[in-house]
């Protein structure tokens, strides 16, 4: 029977994922790190995310499990935000291939 993740680990991974997505989203607003307010907000968000990532690893979550989760969820959520909030264009083919790639990353992580 597979071992289940404790609730604390799930919460930590969720927070890491959300802060990574927030940081990526703010990158657009930094104007190449030329807007000081957005730059500070973006860098602070990434700092929090890296702290949470390190803490998650310190508490015993396997890097080989955590990184594939982030590698799958962060790009998909970022694409969704780019399409919805920033009105970027994305074809169904692009979305489908990226989703498939993320699923393959997830499958590889559990193999």
Rosetta blueprint (number, residue, H / E / L):
1 X L
2 X L
3 X L
4 X L
5 X L
6 X L
7 X H
8 X H
9 X H
10 X H
11 X H
12 X H
13 X H
14 X H
15 X H
16 X H
17 X H
18 X H
19 X H
20 X H
21 X H
22 X H
23 X H
24 X H
25 X H
26 X H
27 X H
28 X H
29 X H
30 X L
31 X L
32 X L
33 X L
34 X L
35 X L
36 X H
37 X H
38 X H
39 X H
40 X H
41 X H
42 X H
43 X H
44 X H
45 X H
46 X H
47 X H
48 X H
49 X H
50 X H
51 X H
52 X H
53 X H
54 X H
55 X H
56 X H
57 X H
58 X H
59 X L
60 X L
61 X L
62 X L
63 X H
64 X H
65 X H
66 X H
67 X H
68 X H
69 X H
70 X H
71 X H
72 X H
73 X H
74 X H
75 X H
76 X H
77 X H
78 X H
79 X H
80 X H
81 X H
82 X H
83 X H
84 X H
85 X L
86 X L
87 X L
88 X L
89 X L
90 X L
91 X L
92 X H
93 X H
94 X H
95 X H
96 X H
97 X H
98 X H
99 X H
100 X H
101 X H
102 X H
103 X H
104 X H
105 X H
106 X H
107 X H
108 X H
109 X H
110 X H
111 X L
